[in-house]
Amino acid sequence: MIRVQDLTFRYPKTQGPAVRGLSFDVEDGEVFGLLGPSGAGKSTTQNILIGLLRGYAGTIDVMGKPLSQWGPEYNRHIGVSFEFPNHYLKLTARENLEYFRALYGGETESAQSVMELVGLGDAIDKPVGSFSKGMKNRLNFARSLLHRPRLWFLDEPTAGLDPVNAVRIREIVQAQQKRGITTFLTTHNMVSADLLCDRVAFIVDGQIAAIDRPETLRRKYGRREVEVTYAGGEGSQAQTFALDGLGENPDFLAALKSREIATIHSQETTLEDVFVQVTGRALQ
C-alpha cells in the first residue's frame, strides 16, 4: 500500500532535516504504527504521505503509484484524522459533516451513521462550539470515515479521550481493518499501538531505530523471568527465576514444595520498555 525509500525532509531555516533516510513499507490491510516522542518526525512523515508537505527527497509509492503523480483524486482514497480538531464551531456537527461529505464524489456514509459510530448520535444537531475536547476529537475521527477511505491516517486518535471512548476508537480501527482499510497510525501512546498495530516502527530524531511486530520486539528485548511472591512473615517476599528451563529449575521446584506462594507473575516487557531500550530515549 505504501513504499517509502530514503525519505528526507528539511523545513526552511532549520539546521537539520526533520526526517532523514526513512525507508519502510506498509502492507495492504495492515495497521502500521509510527511511534516516537514529540518532535521525532512522526507528523512530518504523515504530512508528507497525505500531500501537505512537498519538496522531500527520496521516493514514495502509494497504492501502486508514485505519490508525486497523484492529483486531487488522491484525497478521495485517503482519510485523515488529525491530532488537533479543526471544525466550524458555529455550525452543528451535522452541518460540519454534510459540508465535508459534499466535497467527495461517489458513495459516502451518512452523517448520522458516523456520529453513531463514535457515540455522538445524540449530539449531531448541537453546535460544535459546545462540544468538549474529547467530543471534538471524536467528531474529527468520524469525519475521516465519511467517504469510505481505502487508506486511513490517524494522528494520536485516542488523545484527550476517556478510557471508555479510547476503547471505542480502538474497536472502530479493528472493525475497519476487517473491512480491508489500511491504517497508518502515528502516536506516542504505546498501549494503543501495542493493542492495534500489526507492525510498528520506532522513530527518534527523524530516523527509524527498529521495525517489527510488537510481540516480536517484546520477545527480543524483554526479560524472560518469573517473579514468585511468598506469603507469610512480615511483608511480602519475592524471588525471580529465569523463564527458560523453569520446569527443571531445582530452586523454583523447591520453592513450590516448601513455601506458601502468594502470586506468580511473568515479567512481561511493555512496548514502552522496548522503545527505551532500543532508542535510549523516553517518550516524553
N, C-alpha and C positions, 0 to 999 in steps of 0.2 A: 504493500500500500504506500509506504514511504521509504525512500532510499536516500540517505544523506552521506556525502563523501567530502571529507576535508573542509567542512563549513567553517568559515572565519568571517567575523563581522566586527567592525570598529565604528563606534559613534564619533561624530565630528568633535574635534577639540579634546579628545581623550588621549591619554598616554599609551594605553594598550588596548588590544581587542577585547570585546565583551565575551566573545566565544572564539575559540581557536582550535582548528583542526578537528572538529567534531565529525565522527563517522558512526552511523548506526542505521539499522533497518527496522521498520515496523511492519509486522505481518498483517495480512488481511484478516480482520475479525478479532484481533487481539486487543487487550488493554495494556498499553505500554506506558510506563511511568518514567518521567524525568525528574529526579529527586535531588534536592540540594537546598542549602540555606538561601536567605535573601541575598541578591546580588551575585548569585552563582552563574547566571546566564540562562536560567530556565525560561523566563518570559521573553527574553530576546530571541531565543530559539523558536519559541512558539509564534512570536510575531512575524518572524521570517517565513515560517511554514504557512501561515494564514494570509500572507501577502501584504502585511502592513509595513514591513521593513524590506527595503531593496538595497542594492549596492553591496551584496555579500560576495565573498569569494568561495569557490567550491561548487559542487553540483548537487542539485536536489531534484529527484523524480517523485511525483505524487500521482497515484492511480495510473501508472504506466506512461507518464508524460512529464517532460521537464517542467518544473514549476514556472520557469520564465516564459513558457509557451502557452500557459493558461491565460485566458482572458476573463472578462466579467462572469462567464458561466461557471467559473471555479466556485464562486460563492453559493451557487445552487447545490453543490455537493458537500459543502462543509458546514458544520455547526460550531459555534464558538460561545463558550460561557466564560466571560472574563471574571477575574477576581473581584474587581470593583464594579458594581452595577451601574449602568447608565440608562436611566429611564426618563420619560416625560412625566414629571412629578404631578403636574396639574391634571393629567389625564387619568382615567381609571385603568386598572390592569387590562380590562377587555379592550379598551381603546388603544393602549400600547401594543397589545398583541395583534390586534386586527390591522394596525398600521404596518407592522413588520411583516405580517402574513401576506399583505397585499404586494409586497416587494418581490415575492417569489412566484415564478411560474410553476405549473404542474400541481400535483396533488399536495395538500398540506393537512396538518392536523387542525382541529378546531381550537379556538382559544379556550373554550370550556374544558376540553379534554386534557390539554396540557396543564391547566390550572388544577384540575382534579388530581392529576398525576403527582403533583408536588404538594398536595394537601392544602391548596389555596382556593378551592372551588367556591367557598362562601364569601371570599373577598374579591371576586372578579370585578364587581362593579363599584369598588371603593377607590378613591384617588390614591395613586401610588405614593404621594407625599405623606400619607397617613400610615404607611407600612413601616414596620420595624426593619432593622438592618437585615435580619435573617429572612424576613419575608421578601425584601428586595432581592436578596441573593437567590432565593428560590424562583422568583419571577424571572430573573436573568437566566437561570437554568432552564426553566420551561420554554422561554423564547428560543433558546438554541435548538430545540427539538421540533419547532413548528413545521419546518419544511422537509422533515424526514431525511436528515443528512446521512451520507454514506461514511463520512469521516468526521469525527467529533473531537473538538479540542476543549479541554476542561482545565481551567487555571484555578487551583485551590477551591474545588467545588463544595467542600464542607466547611469552609471558613465562615465563622460567625453563626454557625448553626448549633442548636441544642442537640444533645445526644440522640433524641428520637428522630429528628429530621435529618441528622447526619446519616443515620441508618437508612432512612427512606431514600436519600440520594444514592447511597451505595447500592441499594436494591434496584433502583432505576438503571444505574450503569450496568449492572449484571443482566438485567432484563433486555436492555438494548443490545448488549453483546450477543445474546441468544438470537436476536433478530438479524445479526450479521454486521452491526455497526463496528467500525474500528475506532478505538478511543485513544487519544494522546493526552495523557494526564500530567500536568506539572504541579508539584506540591512539595512542601517540606513536612507534611503530615505522614510520618512513616506508618502509622497504624492503618490509615485509609489505603495507602499504597500496598501494604502487605496483604490486606483483605481483597483488593480489587485487581492488582496487576498480574498479568501473566509473566511479564519481564519488567525489570527496572534498570535504569542507568543512573549511576551516581555522578553528579556534575559539581565541580568545585573550581572556582576561578576560571570559568569558561572552558574547562576541559573535562572529559569523561574519565573517571577513575575505574569504573567497573560496570559491566552489563551482564545480567544473568537473571534467572528465575529467583524470586525471593527465597524459596525454600533451599535452593542450591547455595545461595550466598550464606544463609544461616548455617547450613551443614559445613560449608568450607571454613568459615571463620568463627563458628560457635564453639562453646565449651561443651564437650561431651562428658557431663558429670551428673551425678545424682546426689542430692543432699538429703540426708536422713536426720530427722529431728526426734530426739528421745524424750519420753515423758518421765515425770518423777524428778525429785530433787528440787533445788531452788532454781527456778527459771528453766528455760528450755536449753538443751544441749544439742548441738548439731555436728554432723560429720559428713565429709564429702568423699565420694568414691568415683572412680573412673567408670563411665558407662560401658566402655569396651571391656568385655570379659567379666561383666558384673556377676553373672551367674556362677562363675568359678572363683570369685574373689573370696578367700577364706575369712578376711576381716569382716566383709559385708555379711557373709553367711553366719558368722559367729554372732554378729550384732542382732540379726533377725531371731536367732535362737535364744539369746541370753538377755536381751534388753526389751523394754516396752517401747514400741515405736509409736510416736505421735503422728508424724507425717513423713511421706517420701515424695520428693519432687525432682523431676529432671530440670536441670538448669538451662532452660531454653534461651538462646540469644535472640534478642529483638533485632529487627531490621535497622533500627537506630543504632544499636550497639555495633552492628556490622559496618554501618556508614562511618562511624567514628574510627573504627579500627582500620578501615580501608583508606580513608582520606586524611585521618589525623585532625579532623575538624568537627566541631559541634554544629548542630543545625541552627542555633540561634546566632 
